[in-house]
Amino acid sequence: MSREKNEEEMRLDPWGVSFVKDYNRLMEEFGIKSIKPLVDIFPQAHRLLRRGIIFGHRDVEIILDAIKKGEEYAVMSGIKPSGDFHLGSKLTAEELIFFQKLSPKAMAFYAIADLEAYADNKIPLSESYKIAVSNVMDLLALGLDPKRVYVYKQSEEIRVLRLAFIFSRGVTYNMMEAIYGEKPFGLYFSALVQAGDILMPQLEDFGGPKPTVVPVGADQDPHIRLTRDLARKYQQDFGFVIPAATFHKLMRDLTGQLKMSKRNPMGMLVLTDPIDVTREKVMNAFTGGRATAEEQRRLGGEPEKCAIFYELLTVHFLEDDQRLEKIYWECKTGERLCGECKKEAWSIIKEWLIKHQEKREKMKDLAITLLEQHTLT
Ligand code: SF4
């Protein structure tokens, strides 16, 4: 169990099931600010910002300021290589790419959290490397600029490991337990390694202290709080700028469960799945439809509860705001029924997925090059 004041209302566990019923309450409790007043200041309003999926931030003004002044900044993200890219990995990857593209002065950092995959999922490093190649292929196909990214494996990045070790002097078991609840020590250590990931871009080897932003899901806030505390503690030694973060809402899986899990493959849309498998998942997704067509025409559907409308179209696959709004109102007023709606959604998703899979297939050599560039041997 992580820090959870009221389990019924919210739970933030970076390694387990998390949920938030009321994002305003979360922001109030943990001091996360709403990003809404800043959306128009971003040079581009990504659909995740326009639609309130990225809902909060800590100190993202430092990034907006760096963009305005044409100064360097870093955007940091990563993946635990425990499986192929699913919609959750796609979401974070798109945020990384968004911040990378906002300014030619932005440098992206992408950690392959192979140590965490071992600590959390017992995946041997040789195995997680193969998964990482596939993950980086997706990242590139989604639009990452390979010229302005540093991709590395945690297990081989000595600077990160050194920072984690130094940070271990700044925490006690009780502090870690207060943040994360009782966990195996390997997970506490991997949290320190993540703090190392987030602060490494500010080391002299990468040009020294600079604004850094970490786009994450709300469930990762414990890591952000720990890292910001450590940045303050070690500011005198390293000159760290306290890292900023943006937060996106947590997504349910396609069957309406709170967190995507490999134990429920029908709930997870994996970007490498064959097209017919994905079609089946979309067609079986949880909707906000009524029990009968007659009822739906009379009462209208509930798009807010619908995975087709929200998790698939709003969050991921439909860029066109007007078309999205049309679907929303047609559903609400009972003009639209779920069968036809799912077919329309599938045609949008299929087109996206076919293009993405074609692109990613061409990225293997580049993915290996990026991963090997920084290998310590
Ligand atoms: Fe969801 Fe479409 Fe059904 Fe509305 S009509 S509940 S948006 S599937």
Residues whose N, C-alpha, C, O or C-beta is under 5 A from the ligand:
A	BS01	SF4	T287 G288 G289 G301 E302 P303 C306 I308 F309 C331 R336 L337 C338 C341 K342
